[in-house]
Amino acid sequence: MPSRRLIVLLCLTGGTTTISIGAFPALLPELGVGAGLADWQLGAVAGAFGLARMVANVPTGLFITHHLARALVLAPGLTLVGAVLLATGSGFGALMLGRALMGVGHTLTMLGGLTAILRHRAGPGLASSLNAVEFSAMLGVLAGATLVSLLPRSVPWNVAVLIACAPMVANLFLLPALRGTLPRPQAGARRPLFARSQDVAVVEGPEPPHAAPMLGLLAGAGGTAIALSYSTIEQFAIPLRGSREFGLDRAGIARLLMLSQVVDLLALLPLGALADRRGTPLVLGGVLVVFAAAVGLVGFGTLPLMTVGCALFGFGMAAWMLPLGILRSVTPPAQVAWRTALYRVCVDGGMFAGPFVSGLLGARHAGVLPGVLTVVVAAIGVALLTRARLTARSR
C-alpha cells in the first residue's frame, strides 16, 4: 500500500502542475488577438494540450508499467520547456508546439500518479484517494484563475503564462522525496522499456471480482463525456461567450471560472466519501444528470443563468475521477497502467475535440456542441443510475 507520504507528494506535484491550466482559459481571448489567430486556430491552440495528451497516453502507459519513477522525473522539465515556448513563441506553430509539450508533461505527471494509486490502493477508500489528488489539482486550477484575475491588465498574456507556470519549478525539488516513496522494483526482475503488464507476483491489489464489460463501457463513456464537456465549456464557451456576448473582461471571465472551481473543491472530498459508501456507479450517474443541466445553462443561458450553470458545472466536475474507480474494479492490477492509458486516450481525445470542434463550428453554430453534449451526458447518467438500481435489486 502506498504510504500517506506518497499521496501527499502526488497531491503537491499535481497541484503545482495545474496552476497553468487554470490560468490559460482566461488568457485565451488575449492570446488570439495578440497572435492574430482565426477562430479555428484559436481552437487548435486550446485543443493542442488535449491532443498531445491523447497521443502520448498509450506510449506513456506502456512506459510507466515498469518505469513509473522515471516518468515522474521527466514530467516537470518537459512541462516547463513547453511553457517557455508558449510564452515566447510568435507564430501559430510555436504556440501549438508549446501547448503540446505542456500536454505531454502533464500526461507523465497525471498518468504516473494515477497508476501509483490505482495499482496499490484498490478497495475501500479508492474513491477518496483519487478525489484527494483531484482536490489538489483543482486547488492549482483555482490558484491559476485567481492569479490571472489579480494581475494588472498591463501585464501581457505571455508574461502571465510564465508567472502561472513558475510554481512548477518546485516539482524539481520534490523529485528525490517522491522517488524515495515509490515501491522499488525487485532485483533482477525483467523490466522492458514498454510493456502492457507487470509480473503478477510483484503487483499488489485485489483482482476484479468479476467481469463487467457494460459497466466499464459506461464508465469510459462517462469519463469521455465529462472531458469533452469540460474542454468545450471551460476552454471555449465561457471565455468566448463571456467576452463576445456579455462584454466581460479578463477578470470577469476568471471570476466565472473561479466560481465553478470553488464549487468543485467543496464537492470533491464529500463525493469521494459518498462513492466509497454508496457505490461509485450510483453517485456518478446522479452527478452526470446535474452536469448535463450545467452544460445547457452555460451554453444557452443568459448571464445570470450562465452563472448558475458555472456553479453546477463545478459540482459536475467533482466526478472527474469517479469513472477510474469503476474501471479499476474490473481491471487486473498487473494491467492498471495499460488500461488507465487507454481510458486516458478517450478522455484526452475529448479534451482536444471540445475546443477544436467549437472553433470549427464558429459563432454561427456555437450551440450545436453544447446541445449534443447535454443530451449525451444526461443519457449516460440515466444509464448508470438504472444499472446501479438493477444491481442493488439483484443483491
URSULNOR-V288571 format. One record per pair of residues at least 4 apart in sequence whose ideal C-beta (glycine too) atoms are under 8 Angstrom apart, sorted by sequence separation. I is the first residue (numbers start at 1). J is the second residue. D is the distance in Angstrom with one decimal. If there is no record, write none. Layout:
I|J|D ; I|J|D
//
This chain:
2|6|4.2 ; 3|7|7.6 ; 4|8|6.3 ; 5|9|6.3 ; 6|10|6.3 ; 7|11|6.4 ; 8|12|6.5 ; 9|13|6.4 ; 10|14|6.1 ; 11|15|6.2 ; 12|16|6.6 ; 13|17|6.3 ; 14|18|6.4 ; 15|19|7.4 ; 17|21|7.7 ; 18|22|6.3 ; 19|23|6.5 ; 20|24|6.3 ; 23|27|6.4 ; 24|28|6.7 ; 27|31|5.7 ; 28|32|6.5 ; 29|33|6.5 ; 30|34|5.8 ; 31|35|5.9 ; 32|36|8.0 ; 37|41|3.9 ; 38|42|7.0 ; 39|43|6.3 ; 40|44|6.4 ; 41|45|6.4 ; 42|46|6.4 ; 43|47|5.9 ; 44|48|6.2 ; 47|51|5.8 ; 48|52|6.1 ; 49|53|6.7 ; 50|54|6.2 ; 51|55|6.4 ; 52|56|5.9 ; 53|57|6.3 ; 56|60|5.2 ; 57|61|6.0 ; 58|62|6.5 ; 59|63|6.1 ; 60|64|6.0 ; 61|65|7.0 ; 63|67|5.4 ; 64|68|5.1 ; 67|71|6.1 ; 68|72|6.7 ; 69|73|6.5 ; 70|74|6.4 ; 71|75|6.6 ; 74|78|5.8 ; 75|79|6.2 ; 76|80|6.2 ; 77|81|6.5 ; 78|82|6.6 ; 79|83|6.5 ; 80|84|6.5 ; 81|85|6.5 ; 82|86|6.2 ; 83|87|6.4 ; 84|88|6.0 ; 85|89|5.5 ; 89|93|7.8 ; 90|94|6.3 ; 91|95|7.0 ; 92|96|6.3 ; 93|97|6.3 ; 94|98|6.3 ; 95|99|6.5 ; 96|100|6.2 ; 97|101|6.4 ; 98|102|6.6 ; 99|103|6.4 ; 100|104|6.7 ; 101|105|6.5 ; 102|106|6.3 ; 103|107|6.5 ; 104|108|6.8 ; 105|109|6.6 ; 106|110|5.9 ; 107|111|5.4 ; 108|112|5.8 ; 109|113|6.4 ; 110|114|6.1 ; 111|115|6.1 ; 112|116|6.6 ; 113|117|6.7 ; 114|118|5.8 ; 115|119|5.7 ; 116|120|6.7 ; 117|121|4.7 ; 118|122|6.6 ; 121|125|6.9 ; 122|126|5.6 ; 125|129|5.9 ; 126|130|6.3 ; 127|131|6.1 ; 128|132|6.3 ; 129|133|7.0 ; 130|134|6.4 ; 131|135|6.0 ; 132|136|6.9 ; 133|137|6.5 ; 134|138|6.2 ; 135|139|6.6 ; 136|140|6.8 ; 137|141|6.6 ; 138|142|6.2 ; 139|143|6.2 ; 140|144|6.5 ; 141|145|6.6 ; 142|146|6.1 ; 143|147|6.2 ; 144|148|6.7 ; 145|149|6.5 ; 146|150|6.3 ; 147|151|6.5 ; 151|155|4.7 ; 155|159|5.3 ; 156|160|7.0 ; 157|161|6.6 ; 158|162|6.9 ; 159|163|6.5 ; 160|164|6.3 ; 161|165|6.3 ; 162|166|6.7 ; 169|173|7.8 ; 170|174|6.3 ; 171|175|6.8 ; 174|178|5.6 ; 175|179|6.1 ; 176|180|6.4 ; 177|181|6.8 ; 178|182|6.9 ; 185|189|5.5 ; 198|202|6.2 ; 199|203|7.2 ; 208|212|7.9 ; 212|216|6.1 ; 213|217|6.2 ; 214|218|6.4 ; 215|219|6.4 ; 216|220|6.4 ; 217|221|6.3 ; 218|222|6.1 ; 219|223|6.4 ; 220|224|6.3 ; 221|225|6.2 ; 222|226|6.4 ; 223|227|6.4 ; 224|228|6.2 ; 225|229|6.1 ; 226|230|6.1 ; 227|231|6.3 ; 228|232|6.2 ; 229|233|5.9 ; 230|234|5.6 ; 231|235|5.1 ; 232|236|5.7 ; 233|237|4.7 ; 234|238|5.8 ; 235|239|7.2 ; 236|240|5.9 ; 237|241|5.4 ; 238|242|5.7 ; 239|243|6.3 ; 240|244|5.6 ; 241|245|5.0 ; 242|246|5.4 ; 243|247|7.3 ; 248|252|3.2 ; 249|253|7.3 ; 250|254|6.2 ; 251|255|6.4 ; 252|256|7.0 ; 253|257|6.5 ; 254|258|6.0 ; 255|259|6.6 ; 256|260|7.2 ; 257|261|6.3 ; 258|262|6.1 ; 259|263|6.7 ; 260|264|6.2 ; 261|265|6.4 ; 262|266|6.5 ; 263|267|6.2 ; 264|268|6.3 ; 266|270|7.8 ; 267|271|5.4 ; 268|272|6.5 ; 269|273|6.5 ; 270|274|6.1 ; 271|275|6.2 ; 272|276|6.7 ; 273|277|6.5 ; 274|278|5.7 ; 275|279|7.0 ; 278|282|5.5 ; 279|283|6.9 ; 280|284|5.7 ; 281|285|6.1 ; 282|286|6.7 ; 283|287|6.3 ; 284|288|6.3 ; 285|289|7.0 ; 286|290|7.0 ; 287|291|6.1 ; 288|292|6.5 ; 289|293|7.3 ; 290|294|6.6 ; 291|295|6.6 ; 292|296|6.7 ; 293|297|6.4 ; 294|298|6.3 ; 295|299|5.9 ; 296|300|5.9 ; 297|301|4.3 ; 301|305|2.8 ; 302|306|6.7 ; 303|307|6.5 ; 304|308|6.8 ; 305|309|6.2 ; 306|310|6.5 ; 307|311|7.0 ; 308|312|6.5 ; 309|313|5.8 ; 310|314|6.7 ; 311|315|7.0 ; 312|316|6.4 ; 313|317|6.4 ; 314|318|7.2 ; 319|323|7.9 ; 321|325|7.0 ; 322|326|7.0 ; 323|327|6.2 ; 324|328|6.2 ; 325|329|6.9 ; 326|330|7.4 ; 327|331|5.8 ; 331|335|6.0 ; 332|336|7.8 ; 335|339|5.3 ; 336|340|5.8 ; 337|341|6.3 ; 338|342|6.7 ; 339|343|6.5 ; 340|344|6.2 ; 341|345|6.8 ; 342|346|7.4 ; 343|347|6.4 ; 344|348|5.7 ; 345|349|6.1 ; 346|350|6.8 ; 347|351|6.6 ; 348|352|6.5 ; 349|353|6.0 ; 350|354|6.2 ; 352|356|5.8 ; 353|357|5.3 ; 354|358|6.3 ; 355|359|6.1 ; 356|360|6.6 ; 357|361|6.3 ; 361|365|4.0 ; 362|366|7.1 ; 366|370|7.8 ; 367|371|5.5 ; 368|372|6.5 ; 369|373|6.1 ; 370|374|6.3 ; 371|375|7.1 ; 372|376|6.2 ; 373|377|5.8 ; 374|378|6.4 ; 375|379|6.3 ; 376|380|6.5 ; 377|381|6.4 ; 378|382|6.4 ; 379|383|6.4 ; 380|384|6.5 ; 381|385|6.4 ; 382|386|6.2 ; 383|387|6.4 ; 384|388|6.2 ; 385|389|6.4 ; 386|390|6.4 ; 387|391|6.2 ; 388|392|6.4 ; 389|393|6.5 ; 390|394|6.4 ; 391|395|6.6 ; 2|7|6.3 ; 32|37|4.6 ; 37|42|4.7 ; 89|94|2.7 ; 121|126|5.5 ; 155|160|5.4 ; 198|203|5.0 ; 230|235|7.8 ; 231|236|7.4 ; 232|237|5.9 ; 233|238|6.0 ; 241|246|6.8 ; 243|248|5.7 ; 248|253|5.2 ; 275|280|4.4 ; 278|283|6.1 ; 296|301|7.6 ; 301|306|4.6 ; 331|336|6.0 ; 361|366|6.4 ; 31|37|7.3 ; 88|94|7.8 ; 89|95|5.1 ; 185|191|6.2 ; 242|248|4.0 ; 243|249|7.6 ; 246|252|7.9 ; 32|39|8.0 ; 63|70|7.7 ; 64|71|5.0 ; 301|308|7.3 ; 361|368|5.6 ; 37|45|6.8 ; 63|71|6.1 ; 86|94|7.9 ; 89|97|7.2 ; 118|126|7.6 ; 121|129|5.1 ; 155|163|7.8 ; 248|256|7.4 ; 275|283|4.4 ; 297|305|5.1 ; 298|306|5.4 ; 301|309|5.7 ; 328|336|7.0 ; 331|339|4.6 ; 358|366|7.1 ; 361|369|6.5 ; 32|41|7.8 ; 85|94|6.2 ; 86|95|6.1 ; 89|98|5.5 ; 117|126|7.6 ; 151|160|5.6 ; 190|199|7.6 ; 274|283|5.4 ; 275|284|7.4 ; 297|306|6.3 ; 32|42|4.3 ; 189|199|6.6 ; 242|252|6.3 ; 243|253|6.5 ; 299|309|7.9 ; 31|42|7.4 ; 60|71|6.6 ; 87|98|7.4 ; 242|253|4.6 ; 297|308|5.8 ; 298|309|3.9 ; 358|369|5.7 ; 85|97|6.0 ; 86|98|3.0 ; 117|129|5.4 ; 118|130|7.9 ; 148|160|6.0 ; 151|163|7.2 ; 271|283|6.3 ; 297|309|2.8 ; 298|310|6.3 ; 327|339|6.5 ; 357|369|5.8 ; 85|98|3.6 ; 86|99|5.9 ; 117|130|6.3 ; 147|160|7.8 ; 189|202|6.5 ; 296|309|7.3 ; 327|340|7.5 ; 28|42|6.8 ; 31|45|7.1 ; 84|98|7.6 ; 239|253|5.3 ; 242|256|6.1 ; 295|309|7.5 ; 82|97|7.7 ; 83|98|7.0 ; 238|253|6.5 ; 294|309|4.9 ; 297|312|6.7 ; 298|313|6.0 ; 354|369|7.3 ; 82|98|5.0 ; 85|101|6.4 ; 86|102|6.8 ; 114|130|7.5 ; 117|133|6.8 ; 147|163|6.8 ; 148|164|7.2 ; 186|202|5.5 ; 271|287|7.0 ; 293|309|7.7 ; 294|310|7.7 ; 324|340|7.1 ; 327|343|5.8 ; 82|99|6.9 ; 147|164|5.8 ; 185|202|7.4 ; 294|311|7.9 ; 28|46|6.1 ; 82|100|7.0 ; 238|256|5.5 ; 294|312|3.6 ; 295|313|7.2 ; 82|101|2.9 ; 83|102|5.9 ; 114|133|7.6 ; 238|257|6.3 ; 293|312|6.0 ; 294|313|4.0 ; 324|343|7.1 ; 81|101|5.7 ; 82|102|3.7 ; 113|133|6.1 ; 144|164|5.2 ; 323|343|7.4 ; 25|46|7.9 ; 82|103|7.6 ; 291|312|7.3 ; 294|315|7.4 ; 24|46|7.8 ; 79|101|7.4 ; 82|104|7.5 ; 290|312|5.8 ; 291|313|7.2 ; 294|316|5.3 ; 78|101|6.0 ; 79|102|5.4 ; 82|105|6.1 ; 234|257|6.5 ; 81|105|7.9 ; 291|315|7.6 ; 24|49|8.0 ; 80|105|7.7 ; 290|315|5.9 ; 291|316|2.9 ; 78|104|5.8 ; 79|105|3.0 ; 234|260|7.3 ; 290|316|5.7 ; 291|317|7.8 ; 78|105|3.8 ; 79|106|6.3 ; 110|137|7.9 ; 140|167|8.0 ; 21|49|7.9 ; 77|105|7.6 ; 287|315|7.0 ; 288|316|7.1 ; 291|319|7.1 ; 76|105|7.0 ; 287|316|5.8 ; 75|105|5.1 ; 78|108|6.8 ; 79|109|7.3 ; 74|105|7.8 ; 75|106|7.6 ; 287|318|7.0 ; 288|319|6.9 ; 287|319|4.1 ; 75|108|3.7 ; 76|109|7.5 ; 74|108|5.6 ; 75|109|4.3 ; 284|319|5.5 ; 287|322|7.4 ; 72|108|6.9 ; 283|319|7.4 ; 71|108|4.8 ; 72|109|7.0 ; 75|112|6.9 ; 284|322|4.4 ; 283|322|6.5 ; 284|323|6.6 ; 71|111|7.5 ; 72|112|4.6 ; 71|112|4.6 ; 72|113|7.6 ; 280|322|5.3 ; 284|326|7.1 ; 68|112|5.6 ; 280|325|4.6 ; 281|326|6.2 ; 280|326|5.2 ; 45|92|7.4 ; 48|95|8.0 ; 52|99|7.2 ; 56|103|7.1 ; 60|107|5.3 ; 64|111|6.2 ; 68|115|6.2 ; 267|314|7.2 ; 271|318|4.9 ; 275|322|5.8 ; 44|92|7.9 ; 48|96|4.8 ; 52|100|3.8 ; 56|104|4.7 ; 60|108|6.1 ; 64|112|5.7 ; 68|116|6.3 ; 259|307|6.9 ; 263|311|5.1 ; 267|315|5.1 ; 271|319|6.6 ; 51|100|7.1 ; 52|101|7.2 ; 263|312|7.8 ; 272|321|7.6 ; 280|329|7.8 ; 45|95|5.0 ; 49|99|4.8 ; 52|102|7.7 ; 53|103|4.4 ; 57|107|6.0 ; 61|111|6.3 ; 256|306|7.4 ; 260|310|4.5 ; 263|313|7.9 ; 264|314|4.1 ; 268|318|4.8 ; 275|325|6.6 ; 41|92|5.5 ; 45|96|5.9 ; 48|99|4.0 ; 49|100|7.3 ; 52|103|3.2 ; 53|104|7.1 ; 56|107|4.5 ; 60|111|5.3 ; 64|115|5.3 ; 256|307|6.8 ; 259|310|4.8 ; 260|311|6.7 ; 263|314|3.1 ; 264|315|7.2 ; 267|318|3.8 ; 271|322|7.4 ; 44|96|6.5 ; 48|100|5.0 ; 51|103|7.1 ; 52|104|5.2 ; 56|108|7.8 ; 259|311|5.8 ; 262|314|6.7 ; 263|315|5.3 ; 46|99|7.8 ; 49|102|6.1 ; 50|103|6.7 ; 53|106|6.3 ; 257|310|7.6 ; 260|313|4.7 ; 261|314|6.1 ; 264|317|4.6 ; 45|99|5.9 ; 49|103|4.2 ; 53|107|4.6 ; 57|111|6.7 ; 61|115|7.8 ; 256|310|5.1 ; 260|314|3.5 ; 264|318|5.2 ; 35|90|7.6 ; 37|92|6.5 ; 48|103|6.8 ; 52|107|7.5 ; 259|314|6.8 ; 263|318|7.8 ; 35|91|7.6 ; 35|92|7.0 ; 49|106|7.4 ; 241|298|7.8 ; 246|303|4.9 ; 260|317|6.8 ; 17|75|7.7 ; 13|72|7.4 ; 17|76|7.6 ; 20|79|8.0 ; 35|95|6.4 ; 238|298|6.4 ; 246|306|7.8 ; 233|294|7.9 ; 237|298|5.8 ; 13|75|7.8 ; 17|79|6.4 ; 109|171|8.0 ; 219|281|7.9 ; 222|284|6.0 ; 226|288|7.7 ; 229|291|6.7 ; 233|295|6.2 ; 237|299|5.8 ; 13|76|7.6 ; 20|83|6.3 ; 120|183|7.4 ; 218|281|7.6 ; 225|288|7.4 ; 232|295|7.9 ; 31|95|7.5 ; 242|306|7.9 ; 219|284|7.6 ; 226|291|7.0 ; 233|298|5.1 ; 241|306|7.1 ; 116|182|6.8 ; 215|281|6.6 ; 222|288|6.0 ; 229|295|5.2 ; 233|299|7.2 ; 299|366|7.9 ; 300|367|6.1 ; 238|306|7.8 ; 299|367|6.0 ; 88|158|7.1 ; 299|369|7.9 ; 300|370|6.8 ; 87|158|4.2 ; 299|370|2.7 ; 300|371|7.7 ; 86|158|7.6 ; 87|159|7.3 ; 238|310|7.0 ; 298|370|7.1 ; 299|371|6.9 ; 87|161|4.6 ; 296|370|6.8 ; 299|373|7.9 ; 86|161|6.0 ; 87|162|4.8 ; 295|370|5.6 ; 296|371|7.7 ; 299|374|7.3 ; 83|161|6.5 ; 84|162|7.4 ; 87|165|7.8 ; 295|373|5.1 ; 296|374|4.3 ; 83|162|6.8 ; 234|313|7.8 ; 295|374|4.9 ; 233|313|6.1 ; 292|373|7.7 ; 293|374|7.7 ; 20|102|7.0 ; 83|165|3.9 ; 123|205|7.7 ; 292|374|5.1 ; 295|377|6.3 ; 122|205|4.5 ; 123|206|6.0 ; 292|375|7.6 ; 119|203|6.6 ; 120|204|5.0 ; 121|205|7.7 ; 122|206|5.7 ; 21|106|7.6 ; 80|165|6.7 ; 83|168|7.3 ; 119|204|7.0 ; 120|205|5.9 ; 292|377|4.1 ; 293|378|8.0 ; 79|165|7.7 ; 119|205|6.0 ; 291|377|5.5 ; 292|378|3.7 ; 229|316|7.7 ; 230|317|6.4 ; 17|105|7.7 ; 80|168|5.7 ; 17|106|6.1 ; 79|168|5.8 ; 80|169|7.1 ; 288|377|5.4 ; 289|378|5.9 ; 292|381|6.5 ; 226|316|7.2 ; 230|320|7.8 ; 288|378|7.2 ; 291|381|7.3 ; 226|317|7.3 ; 17|109|5.1 ; 76|168|5.6 ; 288|380|5.6 ; 289|381|4.1 ; 17|110|7.8 ; 76|169|7.8 ; 226|319|6.6 ; 288|381|3.0 ; 289|382|6.8 ; 226|320|6.1 ; 287|381|7.4 ; 14|109|6.6 ; 76|171|3.8 ; 77|172|7.4 ; 285|380|7.9 ; 286|381|7.0 ; 13|109|6.0 ; 14|110|6.8 ; 75|171|7.4 ; 76|172|5.5 ; 153|249|7.6 ; 285|381|4.8 ; 288|384|6.8 ; 289|385|7.5 ; 153|250|6.8 ; 222|319|7.9 ; 223|320|8.0 ; 226|323|7.6 ; 284|381|7.7 ; 285|382|7.0 ; 285|383|7.4 ; 14|113|6.0 ; 76|175|7.4 ; 285|384|3.1 ; 286|385|6.4 ; 13|113|7.0 ; 222|322|7.9 ; 223|323|3.8 ; 284|384|5.6 ; 285|385|3.7 ; 149|250|7.3 ; 222|323|5.0 ; 223|324|7.4 ; 285|386|7.9 ; 73|175|5.6 ; 148|250|6.4 ; 149|251|4.7 ; 282|384|7.5 ; 285|387|7.8 ; 10|113|4.3 ; 72|175|7.2 ; 148|251|8.0 ; 220|323|6.8 ; 281|384|5.1 ; 282|385|6.7 ; 285|388|6.1 ; 219|323|4.1 ; 149|254|3.8 ; 219|324|7.9 ; 10|116|6.7 ; 72|178|6.0 ; 73|179|7.1 ; 148|254|5.0 ; 149|255|6.3 ; 281|387|6.1 ; 282|388|3.9 ; 10|117|7.2 ; 72|179|7.4 ; 219|326|3.8 ; 220|327|7.0 ; 281|388|4.4 ; 282|389|7.9 ; 146|254|7.4 ; 218|326|7.7 ; 219|327|5.2 ; 69|178|7.9 ; 145|254|4.9 ; 149|258|6.9 ; 279|388|6.1 ; 6|116|6.7 ; 7|117|7.4 ; 69|179|5.0 ; 72|182|7.9 ; 216|326|6.9 ; 281|391|7.5 ; 215|326|6.1 ; 216|327|5.8 ; 145|257|4.6 ; 146|258|6.2 ; 69|182|5.1 ; 145|258|4.8 ; 2|116|6.1 ; 68|182|6.2 ; 215|329|7.9 ; 216|330|4.8 ; 2|117|6.8 ; 215|330|6.5 ; 142|258|6.2 ; 145|261|6.2 ; 212|329|7.5 ; 213|330|7.7 ; 2|120|5.0 ; 22|140|6.4 ; 212|330|5.0 ; 236|354|6.7 ; 1|120|5.7 ; 2|121|6.2 ; 14|133|5.6 ; 18|137|4.6 ; 21|140|7.3 ; 22|141|3.5 ; 26|145|6.3 ; 66|185|7.2 ; 142|261|4.1 ; 211|330|6.4 ; 227|346|7.8 ; 231|350|6.4 ; 235|354|6.7 ; 236|355|4.5 ; 244|363|7.4 ; 1|121|6.7 ; 17|137|7.6 ; 18|138|7.4 ; 21|141|5.6 ; 22|142|6.1 ; 24|144|7.5 ; 25|145|7.8 ; 141|261|5.4 ; 142|262|6.6 ; 209|329|7.7 ; 223|343|6.3 ; 227|347|4.3 ; 230|350|7.9 ; 231|351|4.6 ; 235|355|4.8 ; 11|132|6.3 ; 15|136|4.1 ; 19|140|4.5 ; 22|143|6.4 ; 23|144|3.6 ; 27|148|6.4 ; 208|329|5.8 ; 226|347|7.8 ; 227|348|7.0 ; 229|350|7.9 ; 230|351|7.2 ; 231|352|7.3 ; 233|354|7.8 ; 237|358|7.1 ; 7|129|6.3 ; 11|133|5.7 ; 14|136|5.1 ; 15|137|6.1 ; 18|140|3.5 ; 19|141|7.4 ; 22|144|2.7 ; 23|145|6.6 ; 26|148|4.6 ; 34|156|7.4 ; 208|330|4.8 ; 224|346|4.4 ; 227|349|7.8 ; 228|350|3.4 ; 231|353|7.4 ; 232|354|3.6 ; 236|358|4.3 ; 10|133|5.6 ; 14|137|4.5 ; 17|140|6.7 ; 18|141|4.9 ; 21|144|6.4 ; 22|145|4.5 ; 26|149|7.3 ; 34|157|6.1 ; 138|261|5.9 ; 142|265|6.5 ; 208|331|6.2 ; 220|343|5.9 ; 223|346|6.7 ; 224|347|5.9 ; 227|350|3.5 ; 228|351|7.6 ; 231|354|3.2 ; 232|355|6.7 ; 236|359|7.2 ; 11|135|7.5 ; 12|136|6.9 ; 15|139|5.3 ; 16|140|6.3 ; 19|143|5.2 ; 20|144|6.1 ; 22|146|7.9 ; 23|147|5.9 ; 34|158|7.8 ; 67|191|7.1 ; 208|332|6.5 ; 223|347|5.1 ; 226|350|7.7 ; 227|351|5.0 ; 230|354|7.2 ; 231|355|5.5 ; 7|132|6.4 ; 11|136|3.6 ; 15|140|4.0 ; 19|144|4.2 ; 22|147|7.9 ; 23|148|4.9 ; 66|191|4.2 ; 207|332|5.8 ; 224|349|7.1 ; 225|350|7.2 ; 228|353|6.0 ; 229|354|7.3 ; 232|357|7.8 ; 241|366|7.6 ; 7|133|7.3 ; 10|136|8.0 ; 14|140|7.0 ; 18|144|7.1 ; 22|148|7.9 ; 30|156|7.9 ; 31|157|5.3 ; 66|192|6.4 ; 67|193|7.3 ; 138|264|5.1 ; 139|265|6.6 ; 207|333|7.1 ; 220|346|5.7 ; 224|350|4.9 ; 228|354|5.0 ; 232|358|5.7 ; 240|366|7.9 ; 30|157|4.2 ; 66|193|7.7 ; 138|265|5.2 ; 206|333|7.3 ; 227|354|7.6 ; 15|143|7.8 ; 19|147|7.2 ; 205|333|3.5 ; 65|194|7.5 ; 66|195|5.8 ; 204|333|6.6 ; 237|366|7.5 ; 27|157|4.4 ; 63|193|6.7 ; 65|195|4.6 ; 135|265|6.4 ; 138|268|6.5 ; 203|333|4.6 ; 63|194|5.8 ; 65|196|6.8 ; 203|334|4.8 ; 205|336|7.5 ; 62|194|3.8 ; 65|197|6.9 ; 66|198|6.9 ; 200|332|7.8 ; 27|160|5.8 ; 62|195|6.2 ; 65|198|5.9 ; 135|268|4.5 ; 200|333|8.0 ; 237|370|6.4 ; 27|161|6.6 ; 62|196|6.6 ; 134|268|5.8 ; 135|269|6.0 ; 200|334|5.0 ; 59|194|6.9 ; 197|332|7.9 ; 199|334|7.3 ; 198|334|4.7 ; 23|160|6.5 ; 24|161|7.2 ; 131|268|4.9 ; 132|269|7.0 ; 197|334|4.7 ; 232|369|5.6 ; 233|370|7.3 ; 23|161|6.8 ; 131|269|5.9 ; 197|335|5.0 ; 232|370|6.6 ; 196|335|6.5 ; 198|337|7.9 ; 24|164|7.7 ; 131|271|6.5 ; 132|272|7.2 ; 20|161|6.9 ; 23|164|3.6 ; 128|269|7.2 ; 131|272|3.2 ; 197|338|6.6 ; 232|373|6.5 ; 22|164|7.6 ; 130|272|6.8 ; 196|338|4.4 ; 129|272|7.9 ; 20|164|4.7 ; 127|271|8.0 ; 128|272|4.2 ; 229|373|5.0 ; 19|164|5.3 ; 20|165|4.7 ; 127|272|4.5 ; 128|273|5.7 ; 228|373|6.3 ; 19|165|7.3 ; 127|273|7.6 ; 19|167|5.3 ; 20|168|7.3 ; 127|275|4.0 ; 128|276|5.6 ; 225|373|6.9 ; 229|377|6.1 ; 19|168|7.5 ; 127|276|4.9 ; 126|276|7.3 ; 16|167|4.5 ; 17|168|6.0 ; 125|276|6.1 ; 225|376|5.7 ; 226|377|7.6 ; 16|168|5.3 ; 124|276|6.3 ; 225|377|4.9 ; 127|280|5.9 ; 16|170|5.4 ; 17|171|7.0 ; 16|171|5.6 ; 225|380|5.7 ; 12|170|7.7 ; 13|171|5.2 ; 222|380|5.0 ; 12|171|8.0 ; 221|380|5.3 ; 222|381|7.7 ; 13|174|5.9 ; 12|174|6.0 ; 218|380|6.4 ; 222|384|6.7 ; 9|174|6.1 ; 13|178|6.8 ; 218|383|5.8 ; 218|384|5.5 ; 9|177|6.0 ; 10|178|7.7 ; 9|178|4.7 ; 218|387|6.8 ; 5|177|7.7 ; 6|178|7.6 ; 9|181|6.2 ; 215|387|6.6 ; 214|387|7.2 ; 6|181|4.1 ; 5|181|5.2 ; 6|182|7.0 ; 50|227|7.6 ; 3|181|5.8 ; 2|181|7.3 ; 138|317|7.7 ; 2|183|7.9 ; 50|231|6.0 ; 47|231|7.1 ; 134|318|7.9 ; 46|231|7.7 ; 134|320|5.6 ; 131|318|7.5 ; 134|321|4.8 ; 47|235|7.8 ; 133|321|7.4 ; 46|235|4.9 ; 46|236|6.5 ; 131|321|5.5 ; 130|321|4.0 ; 130|322|7.8 ; 43|236|6.7 ; 127|321|7.3 ; 130|324|5.9 ; 127|322|6.5 ; 130|325|6.2 ; 127|325|4.8 ; 126|325|5.3 ; 126|328|6.4 ; 1|204|7.1 ; 118|324|6.6 ; 122|328|5.3 ; 28|235|7.0 ; 122|329|7.6 ; 28|236|7.9 ; 25|234|5.6 ; 25|235|5.1 ; 29|239|5.8 ; 114|324|6.6 ; 118|328|5.0 ; 24|235|7.6 ; 28|239|5.0 ; 29|240|6.9 ; 122|333|6.7 ; 28|240|7.8 ; 25|238|7.0 ; 26|239|6.6 ; 118|331|7.9 ; 120|333|8.0 ; 25|239|5.2 ; 29|243|4.9 ; 119|333|5.7 ; 119|336|4.5 ; 118|336|4.8 ; 119|337|7.3 ; 30|250|6.9 ; 29|250|7.7 ; 115|336|5.9 ; 115|337|4.7 ; 118|340|6.1 ; 27|250|7.3 ; 26|250|5.5 ; 29|253|7.7 ; 115|340|5.8 ; 111|337|7.7 ; 114|340|5.7 ; 26|253|4.9 ; 25|253|7.4 ; 26|254|4.3 ; 111|340|6.5 ; 111|341|6.4 ; 26|257|6.3 ; 25|257|6.0 ; 111|344|6.0 ; 110|344|7.9 ; 22|257|7.3 ; 107|344|7.3 ; 22|261|6.9 ; 107|348|7.5 ; 103|348|7.8 ; 68|337|7.8 ; 65|337|4.5 ; 64|337|4.6 ; 65|338|6.5 ; 62|337|7.6 ; 61|337|5.0 ; 62|338|6.8 ; 61|338|5.3 ; 64|341|7.6 ; 61|340|6.3 ; 62|341|7.1 ; 61|341|2.3 ; 60|341|6.3 ; 61|342|7.2 ; 58|341|5.4 ; 61|344|7.5 ; 57|341|4.7 ; 58|342|7.1 ; 57|342|7.6 ; 57|344|4.3 ; 58|345|6.2 ; 57|345|4.7 ; 54|344|7.8 ; 53|344|7.1 ; 54|345|5.5 ; 57|348|6.0 ; 54|348|3.8 ; 53|348|3.8 ; 54|349|4.7 ; 51|348|7.5 ; 54|351|7.3 ; 50|348|5.0 ; 53|351|6.5 ; 54|352|5.8 ; 50|349|7.3 ; 53|352|7.8 ; 50|350|7.2 ; 51|351|8.0 ; 50|351|2.7 ; 51|352|3.8 ; 49|351|6.9 ; 50|352|3.5 ; 49|352|7.7 ; 50|353|7.6 ; 47|351|7.3 ; 48|352|7.4 ; 50|354|7.5 ; 47|352|4.3 ; 50|355|7.8 ; 51|356|7.6 ; 47|353|7.1 ; 47|354|7.0 ; 47|355|4.4 ; 46|355|3.9 ; 47|356|3.8 ; 46|356|7.7 ; 43|355|4.7 ; 44|356|5.9 ; 47|359|7.6 ; 43|356|4.9 ; 46|359|7.6 ; 43|357|7.6 ; 43|358|5.8 ; 44|359|6.6 ; 43|359|2.0 ; 42|359|5.9 ; 43|360|6.7 ; 41|359|7.5 ; 40|359|4.7 ; 39|359|4.9 ; 40|360|5.7 ; 40|362|7.7 ; 39|362|5.3 ; 39|363|7.4
//
